[in-house]
Amino acid sequence: MEAKLRQKAGFLHGVIAIILFSGFAANSLAQESQSEKDTLGTFAGSLLMASDYMFRSISNSNGRPQVQGDFNWSHDGGLYLGLWASNTDFGGNGNSMELDPYIGFTKDIGDSGFNFDIGYWSYNYPGSEFRLDYAEVYTYLNYSKDKFSASPSVWWTDNYFGDDFLDGVSALAYEITLGYEVCPGLTPSLRVGEQTFGSGNDNLDFTYWDIGVDYVVDDWSFGLRWYDTDGVDPFLANPKLTDGDLVIGVTRSF
């Protein structure tokens, strides 16, 4: 089993390396023909402390606090990549961390107010006694005008939560987030989504939503949100982790 897991991890790392190399190569060629004002990209990151770790409105930290970090690189041409990490508390002994590399491409659509974002997100749980690693491909179509914003998105995987959970079962999550800045820095928002499953497992489908407000001042963001679900099968998650939770979070960007 360990050999198979190492082989799978090696394959995933190889795919990611090829993607990253291709992206860097493409951008290097593009930079040769761009003006001197173009840069080699920008590094950024954030650190979040929250009262719970919610993933599609289900607690992944067993109702306990979350510490989350993100470090990323982006280029003016649209390519970006990064590494996201958080503590977790689910899925058996040893599963105390989630470590997620990701890569994507984003671009404004002229002056229309629309922006698209496509990417690949790899979920990894080092130390877990179970094989829960999997990946999703995502697509966003973002729109903003004045103080209003809307972001519908779709996330797809061919193996939801890895080989030891729903082995070989595909899943599609689609959602939309709406926001409106009522005054400088203060933005209430609402997200509604549905997690669906293929391979005859549509009885596991469930809806999720969250509503709250974020206040941004300088490099700090303060959030207060209510998360809830409907129709989550106990097979997917303990009911106590899906019954709704009010989450307080503070983010420092750098």
C-alpha positions as a Markdown table, in Angstrom:
| # | Residue | x | y | z |
|---|---|---|---|---|
| 1 | Met | 0.0 | 0.0 | 0.0 |
| 2 | Glu | 2.8 | 2.4 | 0.9 |
| 3 | Ala | 4.6 | 1.7 | -2.4 |
| 4 | Lys | 1.3 | 2.4 | -4.3 |
| 5 | Leu | 0.8 | 5.6 | -2.3 |
| 6 | Arg | 4.4 | 6.8 | -3.0 |
| 7 | Gln | 3.9 | 5.9 | -6.7 |
| 8 | Lys | 0.7 | 7.9 | -6.8 |
| 9 | Ala | 2.3 | 10.9 | -5.0 |
| 10 | Gly | 5.3 | 10.7 | -7.3 |
| 11 | Phe | 3.0 | 10.8 | -10.4 |
| 12 | Leu | 1.1 | 13.8 | -9.0 |
| 13 | His | 4.3 | 15.7 | -8.2 |
| 14 | Gly | 5.6 | 14.9 | -11.7 |
| 15 | Val | 2.4 | 16.3 | -13.2 |
| 16 | Ile | 2.6 | 19.4 | -11.1 |
| 17 | Ala | 6.3 | 19.9 | -12.0 |
| 18 | Ile | 5.5 | 19.6 | -15.7 |
| 19 | Ile | 2.7 | 22.1 | -15.4 |
| 20 | Leu | 4.9 | 24.5 | -13.5 |
| 21 | Phe | 7.8 | 24.1 | -15.9 |
| 22 | Ser | 5.5 | 24.7 | -18.9 |
| 23 | Gly | 4.1 | 27.8 | -17.2 |
| 24 | Phe | 7.4 | 29.3 | -16.4 |
| 25 | Ala | 8.7 | 28.5 | -19.9 |
| 26 | Ala | 5.7 | 30.1 | -21.5 |
| 27 | Asn | 6.1 | 33.2 | -19.4 |
| 28 | Ser | 9.8 | 33.4 | -20.0 |
| 29 | Leu | 9.2 | 33.4 | -23.8 |
| 30 | Ala | 6.5 | 36.0 | -23.4 |
| 31 | Gln | 8.7 | 38.2 | -21.3 |
| 32 | Glu | 11.3 | 38.5 | -24.1 |
| 33 | Ser | 8.9 | 40.4 | -26.2 |
| 34 | Gln | 7.3 | 42.5 | -23.4 |
| 35 | Ser | 8.3 | 46.0 | -22.4 |
| 36 | Glu | 10.8 | 46.8 | -19.6 |
| 37 | Lys | 8.0 | 47.6 | -17.1 |
| 38 | Asp | 7.0 | 44.0 | -16.9 |
| 39 | Thr | 8.3 | 42.1 | -13.8 |
| 40 | Leu | 9.2 | 38.6 | -12.9 |
| 41 | Gly | 6.0 | 38.3 | -10.9 |
| 42 | Thr | 4.8 | 39.1 | -7.4 |
| 43 | Phe | 5.0 | 37.1 | -4.2 |
| 44 | Ala | 2.3 | 37.5 | -1.6 |
| 45 | Gly | 0.7 | 35.6 | 1.2 |
| 46 | Ser | -1.7 | 35.6 | 4.1 |
| 47 | Leu | -2.2 | 34.2 | 7.6 |
| 48 | Leu | -5.7 | 33.4 | 8.9 |
| 49 | Met | -6.9 | 32.6 | 12.4 |
| 50 | Ala | -10.5 | 31.5 | 12.7 |
| 51 | Ser | -12.8 | 29.8 | 15.2 |
| 52 | Asp | -13.5 | 26.9 | 12.8 |
| 53 | Tyr | -12.3 | 25.5 | 9.5 |
| 54 | Met | -15.3 | 25.2 | 7.2 |
| 55 | Phe | -15.1 | 23.5 | 3.8 |
| 56 | Arg | -18.4 | 23.8 | 1.9 |
| 57 | Ser | -20.0 | 24.6 | 5.3 |
| 58 | Ile | -18.8 | 21.3 | 6.9 |
| 59 | Ser | -16.2 | 21.6 | 9.7 |
| 60 | Asn | -12.9 | 20.1 | 8.9 |
| 61 | Ser | -11.4 | 20.9 | 12.3 |
| 62 | Asn | -14.0 | 19.1 | 14.4 |
| 63 | Gly | -15.4 | 22.5 | 15.5 |
| 64 | Arg | -12.1 | 23.7 | 16.7 |
| 65 | Pro | -10.0 | 26.8 | 15.8 |
| 66 | Gln | -8.1 | 27.0 | 12.5 |
| 67 | Val | -4.7 | 28.4 | 11.6 |
| 68 | Gln | -4.4 | 28.8 | 7.8 |
| 69 | Gly | -1.5 | 30.1 | 5.7 |
| 70 | Asp | -1.2 | 30.8 | 2.0 |
| 71 | Phe | 1.9 | 31.8 | 0.0 |
| 72 | Asn | 1.7 | 32.5 | -3.7 |
| 73 | Trp | 3.3 | 33.9 | -6.8 |
| 74 | Ser | 1.5 | 35.7 | -9.6 |
| 75 | His | 2.5 | 37.2 | -13.0 |
| 76 | Asp | 1.0 | 40.1 | -14.8 |
| 77 | Gly | 0.3 | 37.7 | -17.7 |
| 78 | Gly | -2.3 | 35.9 | -15.6 |
| 79 | Leu | -0.4 | 32.8 | -14.4 |
| 80 | Tyr | -0.3 | 32.1 | -10.6 |
| 81 | Leu | 0.7 | 29.3 | -8.3 |
| 82 | Gly | 0.9 | 28.8 | -4.6 |
| 83 | Leu | 0.8 | 26.6 | -1.5 |
| 84 | Trp | -2.1 | 26.6 | 1.0 |
| 85 | Ala | -1.9 | 25.0 | 4.4 |
| 86 | Ser | -4.2 | 24.5 | 7.4 |
| 87 | Asn | -4.6 | 22.3 | 10.5 |
| 88 | Thr | -7.4 | 19.7 | 10.3 |
| 89 | Asp | -9.1 | 17.2 | 12.6 |
| 90 | Phe | -11.0 | 14.5 | 10.6 |
| 91 | Gly | -10.4 | 11.3 | 8.7 |
| 92 | Gly | -8.6 | 9.2 | 11.3 |
| 93 | Asn | -5.5 | 9.2 | 13.4 |
| 94 | Gly | -2.6 | 11.3 | 12.2 |
| 95 | Asn | -4.6 | 13.6 | 10.0 |
| 96 | Ser | -3.8 | 16.9 | 11.5 |
| 97 | Met | -2.7 | 18.9 | 8.5 |
| 98 | Glu | -3.8 | 19.8 | 5.0 |
| 99 | Leu | -1.2 | 20.9 | 2.5 |
| 100 | Asp | -2.5 | 22.1 | -0.9 |
| 101 | Pro | -0.4 | 23.2 | -3.9 |
| 102 | Tyr | -2.4 | 24.9 | -6.6 |
| 103 | Ile | -1.8 | 26.5 | -10.0 |
| 104 | Gly | -4.1 | 28.6 | -12.3 |
| 105 | Phe | -4.6 | 31.3 | -14.8 |
| 106 | Thr | -6.7 | 34.4 | -14.6 |
| 107 | Lys | -7.5 | 37.2 | -17.0 |
| 108 | Asp | -9.8 | 40.2 | -17.4 |
| 109 | Ile | -12.2 | 40.1 | -20.3 |
| 110 | Gly | -11.5 | 43.6 | -21.8 |
| 111 | Asp | -13.3 | 46.4 | -19.9 |
| 112 | Ser | -16.5 | 44.4 | -19.5 |
| 113 | Gly | -16.1 | 44.0 | -15.7 |
| 114 | Phe | -15.8 | 40.2 | -16.2 |
| 115 | Asn | -12.8 | 38.1 | -15.2 |
| 116 | Phe | -12.2 | 34.4 | -15.7 |
| 117 | Asp | -10.1 | 32.1 | -13.5 |
| 118 | Ile | -9.2 | 28.5 | -14.2 |
| 119 | Gly | -7.0 | 26.2 | -12.1 |
| 120 | Tyr | -6.0 | 23.0 | -10.5 |
| 121 | Trp | -6.1 | 22.5 | -6.7 |
| 122 | Ser | -4.5 | 19.4 | -5.0 |
| 123 | Tyr | -5.7 | 18.4 | -1.5 |
| 124 | Asn | -3.1 | 16.5 | 0.5 |
| 125 | Tyr | -3.3 | 15.1 | 4.1 |
| 126 | Pro | 0.3 | 14.0 | 5.1 |
| 127 | Gly | 0.3 | 11.7 | 8.1 |
| 128 | Ser | -3.2 | 10.4 | 7.6 |
| 129 | Glu | -3.7 | 6.7 | 8.1 |
| 130 | Phe | -6.1 | 6.8 | 5.1 |
| 131 | Arg | -5.5 | 7.7 | 1.4 |
| 132 | Leu | -7.6 | 10.9 | 1.2 |
| 133 | Asp | -5.5 | 12.9 | -1.3 |
| 134 | Tyr | -7.4 | 14.1 | -4.3 |
| 135 | Ala | -7.5 | 17.1 | -6.7 |
| 136 | Glu | -10.1 | 19.4 | -8.2 |
| 137 | Val | -10.2 | 21.4 | -11.4 |
| 138 | Tyr | -12.0 | 24.7 | -11.0 |
| 139 | Thr | -13.4 | 27.6 | -13.1 |
| 140 | Tyr | -14.6 | 31.0 | -11.9 |
| 141 | Leu | -16.3 | 33.8 | -13.9 |
| 142 | Asn | -16.0 | 36.9 | -11.8 |
| 143 | Tyr | -18.0 | 40.1 | -12.3 |
| 144 | Ser | -17.7 | 43.4 | -10.6 |
| 145 | Lys | -19.3 | 46.8 | -11.2 |
| 146 | Asp | -19.0 | 49.7 | -8.8 |
| 147 | Lys | -19.7 | 48.2 | -5.3 |
| 148 | Phe | -21.3 | 44.9 | -6.5 |
| 149 | Ser | -19.6 | 41.6 | -7.2 |
| 150 | Ala | -20.7 | 38.2 | -8.4 |
| 151 | Ser | -18.5 | 35.0 | -8.6 |
| 152 | Pro | -20.1 | 31.8 | -9.9 |
| 153 | Ser | -17.7 | 28.8 | -9.9 |
| 154 | Val | -17.5 | 25.1 | -10.7 |
| 155 | Trp | -15.2 | 22.5 | -9.0 |
| 156 | Trp | -14.8 | 19.0 | -10.4 |
| 157 | Thr | -12.9 | 15.9 | -9.3 |
| 158 | Asp | -12.8 | 12.3 | -10.5 |
| 159 | Asn | -12.1 | 10.8 | -7.1 |
| 160 | Tyr | -13.8 | 12.6 | -4.2 |
| 161 | Phe | -11.6 | 12.5 | -1.1 |
| 162 | Gly | -9.3 | 9.8 | -2.3 |
| 163 | Asp | -9.0 | 6.1 | -2.6 |
| 164 | Asp | -10.1 | 5.2 | 0.9 |
| 165 | Phe | -13.3 | 7.2 | 0.9 |
| 166 | Leu | -15.4 | 7.2 | -2.3 |
| 167 | Asp | -12.8 | 5.5 | -4.5 |
| 168 | Gly | -13.4 | 6.4 | -8.2 |
| 169 | Val | -16.5 | 8.5 | -7.5 |
| 170 | Ser | -16.6 | 11.8 | -9.3 |
| 171 | Ala | -18.0 | 14.9 | -7.8 |
| 172 | Leu | -19.1 | 18.4 | -9.0 |
| 173 | Ala | -19.6 | 21.4 | -6.8 |
| 174 | Tyr | -21.1 | 24.6 | -8.2 |
| 175 | Glu | -21.7 | 27.8 | -6.3 |
| 176 | Ile | -22.1 | 31.5 | -6.5 |
| 177 | Thr | -21.0 | 34.3 | -4.2 |
| 178 | Leu | -22.6 | 37.7 | -4.2 |
| 179 | Gly | -21.2 | 40.8 | -2.4 |
| 180 | Tyr | -21.9 | 44.5 | -2.1 |
| 181 | Glu | -19.6 | 47.0 | -0.5 |
| 182 | Val | -21.9 | 49.2 | 1.7 |
| 183 | Cys | -19.1 | 51.5 | 2.7 |
| 184 | Pro | -15.3 | 51.6 | 2.3 |
| 185 | Gly | -13.9 | 48.3 | 3.4 |
| 186 | Leu | -17.2 | 46.8 | 4.7 |
| 187 | Thr | -18.7 | 44.1 | 2.4 |
| 188 | Pro | -21.6 | 41.8 | 3.3 |
| 189 | Ser | -21.7 | 38.7 | 1.1 |
| 190 | Leu | -23.7 | 35.5 | 0.5 |
| 191 | Arg | -22.6 | 32.2 | -1.0 |
| 192 | Val | -24.9 | 29.3 | -2.1 |
| 193 | Gly | -23.7 | 26.0 | -3.5 |
| 194 | Glu | -24.4 | 22.4 | -4.2 |
| 195 | Gln | -22.1 | 19.4 | -3.9 |
| 196 | Thr | -23.2 | 16.6 | -6.3 |
| 197 | Phe | -21.8 | 13.1 | -6.9 |
| 198 | Gly | -21.7 | 10.8 | -9.9 |
| 199 | Ser | -21.5 | 7.1 | -10.4 |
| 200 | Gly | -25.0 | 6.5 | -9.0 |
| 201 | Asn | -24.3 | 8.3 | -5.7 |
| 202 | Asp | -26.7 | 11.3 | -6.2 |
| 203 | Asn | -28.3 | 10.3 | -2.9 |
| 204 | Leu | -25.3 | 11.9 | -1.3 |
| 205 | Asp | -25.9 | 15.4 | -2.9 |
| 206 | Phe | -26.2 | 18.3 | -0.5 |
| 207 | Thr | -26.5 | 22.1 | -0.5 |
| 208 | Tyr | -24.4 | 24.5 | 1.5 |
| 209 | Trp | -24.4 | 28.2 | 2.1 |
| 210 | Asp | -22.8 | 30.9 | 4.2 |
| 211 | Ile | -23.6 | 34.5 | 4.9 |
| 212 | Gly | -21.6 | 37.2 | 6.6 |
| 213 | Val | -19.6 | 40.4 | 6.5 |
| 214 | Asp | -15.9 | 41.2 | 6.0 |
| 215 | Tyr | -14.2 | 44.4 | 7.0 |
| 216 | Val | -10.8 | 45.3 | 5.4 |
| 217 | Val | -8.5 | 47.9 | 6.8 |
| 218 | Asp | -5.0 | 48.2 | 5.4 |
| 219 | Asp | -3.5 | 44.6 | 5.4 |
| 220 | Trp | -6.1 | 43.3 | 7.9 |
| 221 | Ser | -9.4 | 41.6 | 7.3 |
| 222 | Phe | -12.0 | 40.8 | 9.9 |
| 223 | Gly | -14.8 | 38.3 | 9.1 |
| 224 | Leu | -18.0 | 37.1 | 10.7 |
| 225 | Arg | -19.9 | 34.4 | 8.9 |
| 226 | Trp | -22.7 | 31.8 | 9.5 |
| 227 | Tyr | -22.2 | 28.5 | 7.7 |
| 228 | Asp | -24.9 | 25.8 | 7.2 |
| 229 | Thr | -25.9 | 22.8 | 5.1 |
| 230 | Asp | -28.9 | 20.9 | 4.1 |
| 231 | Gly | -29.2 | 17.2 | 3.2 |
| 232 | Val | -25.7 | 16.0 | 4.2 |
| 233 | Asp | -25.7 | 12.2 | 4.6 |
| 234 | Pro | -24.2 | 11.0 | 7.9 |
| 235 | Phe | -21.9 | 8.8 | 5.7 |
| 236 | Leu | -20.2 | 12.0 | 4.5 |
| 237 | Ala | -19.9 | 13.8 | 7.8 |
| 238 | Asn | -21.0 | 13.7 | 11.4 |
| 239 | Pro | -24.2 | 15.6 | 11.8 |
| 240 | Lys | -22.7 | 17.8 | 14.5 |
| 241 | Leu | -20.2 | 19.1 | 12.0 |
| 242 | Thr | -23.0 | 20.1 | 9.5 |
| 243 | Asp | -25.6 | 21.7 | 11.7 |
| 244 | Gly | -24.4 | 25.3 | 11.3 |
| 245 | Asp | -21.7 | 27.4 | 12.9 |
| 246 | Leu | -20.9 | 31.0 | 13.4 |
| 247 | Val | -17.2 | 31.6 | 12.5 |
| 248 | Ile | -15.0 | 34.6 | 13.5 |
| 249 | Gly | -11.8 | 35.1 | 11.5 |
| 250 | Val | -8.9 | 37.5 | 11.3 |
| 251 | Thr | -6.6 | 37.6 | 8.2 |
| 252 | Arg | -3.3 | 39.4 | 7.9 |
| 253 | Ser | -2.1 | 39.8 | 4.3 |
| 254 | Phe | 1.5 | 40.5 | 3.3 |
